[in-house]
């Protein structure tokens, strides 16, 4: 389980997150919405262990959490195949097994022909698919996505979101996902919270027990997000 209790984050005099209470249990899928600068990415960085809270409790019992950023962040001196194999090697897989699993995942994201390509030879969409394969190949029990599809065209966004859904359904991994696209987000998560001015506010479902994209858009506009 991931638990944040009374958590705050400050950078000098700037308050980024304030008194955050949040729980994510194994297999749960939680979406984060909110305007730019509200603290969503900072919350993911805390959950991933890339930042330390200024106050409060942070407990992460997930054994293999992976954070995928908005940018691919590939190693430019390694081929696409080696970029995907690298976390597998770090987890103790033998070189041949790591490369075989990396090749399998590159095939799943439609990059069979680009395995030996350098990152500089890839389009933005191809590089993002390599990054997704790298995130999913090790079999994380917690996947964290920080708007990873925002710069992609709609067809590719749908393709990669579908790949994520299939793997989450297969593995039962938990998900913590930031997106400014309500439809995309609702296709991936079970529930959502609104991050506004550093605070996390639960979004309750409607009378039917569901969340709608229209309601999420209205909450974003109310919180000050650009239309």
PEFENCOR-V147863 format. One record per residue. N is the residue number from 1. OMEGA is omega in whole degrees, -180 to 180 (none if undefined). D_FIRST is the distance of its C-alpha to the first C-alpha in Angstrom with 1 decimal. Layout:
# PEFENCOR-V147863
n->{N,N}
omega->{OMEGA,OMEGA}
d_first->{D_FIRST,D_FIRST}
This chain:
# PEFENCOR-V147863
n->{1,2,3,4,5,6,7,8,9,10,11,12,13,14,15,16,17,18,19,20,21,22,23,24,25,26,27,28,29,30,31,32,33,34,35,36,37,38,39,40,41,42,43,44,45,46,47,48,49,50,51,52,53,54,55,56,57,58,59,60,61,62,63,64,65,66,67,68,69,70,71,72,73,74,75,76,77,78,79,80,81,82,83,84,85,86,87,88,89,90,91,92,93,94,95,96,97,98,99,100,101,102,103,104,105,106,107,108,109,110,111,112,113,114,115,116,117,118,119,120,121,122,123,124,125,126,127,128,129,130,131,132,133,134,135,136,137,138,139,140,141,142,143,144,145,146,147,148,149,150,151,152,153,154,155,156,157,158,159,160,161,162,163,164,165,166,167,168,169,170,171,172,173,174,175,176,177,178,179,180,181,182,183,184,185,186,187,188,189,190,191,192,193,194,195,196,197,198,199,200,201,202,203,204,205,206,207,208,209,210,211,212,213,214,215,216,217,218,219,220,221,222,223,224,225,226,227}
omega->{171,-179,172,-176,-180,-171,176,178,178,169,-175,-180,-176,176,-177,177,-176,172,-178,172,-175,175,175,-178,178,178,179,-180,-173,177,176,174,179,180,176,179,-177,-180,-177,-179,177,179,178,179,176,-179,-179,-179,-180,176,-180,-180,176,179,177,-176,172,180,179,-180,177,-174,-177,178,-179,177,175,-176,176,177,-177,180,176,175,-173,-178,178,176,179,-179,-179,176,-180,-178,-173,179,176,176,180,179,175,178,174,-176,-177,180,179,-179,179,179,177,179,178,-178,176,175,-179,178,173,-177,178,-175,-175,-174,-178,179,174,179,-180,179,-176,170,179,179,178,179,180,176,175,-180,178,177,179,-180,-174,-175,-179,-179,-178,173,171,178,179,-176,179,-179,-173,-176,-169,-177,-174,178,-173,-178,180,176,-180,-179,-178,176,178,177,178,-179,-179,-178,177,178,-179,-172,-175,-180,173,-178,171,-167,172,174,173,-179,-176,-179,179,-177,-178,175,-176,-168,178,-178,-176,169,177,175,-176,179,175,179,-179,-175,179,175,-178,176,179,-175,180,-179,-177,171,179,177,180,180,178,178,180,179,178,179,179,-179,176,178,178,-179,none}
d_first->{0.0,3.8,6.3,10.0,12.5,16.2,15.8,19.1,20.6,24.3,26.7,29.8,31.1,28.9,25.9,23.4,20.4,20.9,18.9,15.8,13.3,10.4,7.1,5.7,4.6,5.9,9.4,9.6,12.0,12.6,16.0,17.2,21.0,23.4,26.6,27.0,26.4,24.0,21.2,19.0,19.4,18.9,15.5,14.6,16.4,14.4,11.0,12.9,14.4,17.8,18.5,18.0,17.7,21.0,19.5,16.5,13.1,10.6,7.6,6.0,5.1,6.1,9.8,11.7,11.1,14.4,16.0,19.2,21.7,24.5,26.9,27.0,27.3,29.0,30.9,34.5,36.1,34.2,34.9,32.4,31.8,31.2,28.7,26.6,27.2,26.4,22.6,23.3,25.9,23.6,21.2,24.3,25.8,29.6,31.4,32.9,29.7,27.9,30.8,31.0,27.4,27.9,31.0,29.4,26.9,29.7,31.6,28.8,29.0,32.8,33.7,35.6,38.6,36.8,35.2,37.8,37.9,37.3,34.9,38.0,39.5,36.7,36.6,33.8,32.4,32.8,31.0,28.1,28.0,28.1,25.1,23.1,24.3,23.2,19.6,19.3,21.5,19.1,16.7,13.5,10.2,9.4,12.7,13.7,17.3,19.5,22.5,23.3,26.0,27.7,30.8,31.4,34.0,32.9,33.6,31.5,28.6,28.7,28.9,25.9,23.8,24.9,24.0,20.4,20.3,21.9,19.5,16.3,18.1,19.1,16.0,13.4,11.3,9.2,11.5,12.0,15.8,18.7,22.1,25.3,26.3,25.3,26.5,24.6,21.3,21.7,22.4,19.0,16.5,16.0,16.0,17.0,17.2,20.3,20.3,23.7,25.3,22.2,20.6,17.9,19.4,17.9,20.2,21.1,22.5,26.3,28.2,27.6,23.8,23.8,23.6,26.7,27.4,30.3,28.2,25.7,28.9,30.4,27.4,27.6,31.3,31.0,28.6,31.2,30.2,33.3,34.5}
